[in-house]
Amino acid sequence: MDPRDISRRELLIQGSATLALLHAPWFAQAFPSRPGEEVVPWLDQPSANPSGGVVENLQPWENLASSFLTPNDKFFRVSHYDKPVIDEKKWNLEVTGLVKKPMTLTLPALKARPRQEVVFTLECGGNHGFPWFTSGIGTAKWGGTPLAPLLKQAGVMDRGTEVVFWGADAGVETVREMKMPQHFARSMSLADAVSPNNLLCYQMNGASLPQPHGAPVRLIAPGWYGIASTKWLNRIEVRDTRFMGRFMARDYVTIREEQRNGETEFVETSVGRTLLKSAPAKVTRKDGQYRIVGAAWGAPVSRVEVQVDGGPWRQATMDKSEQGKFAWSFWSVDWPNAAPGEHTVTSRAVDAQGNVQPATDAPIIAKKKTYWESNGQVARRIRLA
């Protein structure tokens, strides 16, 4: 059945937000499958997920590249504490700390504020950090109300410099032999928090925000790794000092080796904004001819180049649809005269300023001692018959 033939009433009865999205123009495939096309499986499929429920719902890259927006039920999830189920009728959001007019908003009050949408590719800061963790990424149309006007209405005091986003999810941390109950929290500078792009999000791909993704409300911070987009959000607090909780100072911290005056130093930085990246997603075959398809994201992408078996880089064809500067772009390149046997396929993205996605042996990648922010070139192995 054509999804366009399904009535609105039937959609409501079925509760199927995914079907409702299928015929929308912004859900179209960038490089739709051709009749008779076959996907050739990669040899290096990820190993089993050992995270014990911290990371969930990872999808094969071949499936991720089948549609521009990732259906809600196919979107990856990362949760470090419990996963609270919140009664939206009892939920409220506090805006507190160094503000002149502290506020408490119910969900209806939040939804009554001006609405905004953004198409944003959300990637976990640990994506491609482990052999099993290679698809911690997805793209959705996020809907909510802008954060900046709410902070303006609350009236941030002159000495307020840091905005902390607190979630309802909680756990117990052991720090220096002390057990401490803690809620998830991340922070931004005030200058970053008042970006017009940040949303207090209550919709995902046209449906109410799903519980595993932070319902009823989460922060969406376009241009930042997923750790910045606090789920199950219930408090926004303005402070005058840098916030140094687990997910700012102890976890999600990238350590790189640097050389200064002939000496080695180790520099630690908190995971923040997304980095330029691309990845081959699938190889398809039709009538004996092969095509490589992939995605690029993390910065305004100018072009993508593809290399087979260490040969010359060839420029891929980019999807021309306008989806916004925070969304991934799909690309494809024909693979003529592909010989039978095992091959390695690598891609690299180039942004609008000419910056190139680094090779895995580039110092910025090779001297990185932690797995976060792994934006080195991704190589996949495949065997052709």
Summary of the structure (lengths in Angstrom):
residues: 385
radius of gyration: 22.0
end to end distance: 35.5
largest distance: 70.3
contacts: 1166
relative contact order: 0.15
helix: 15%
strand: 42%
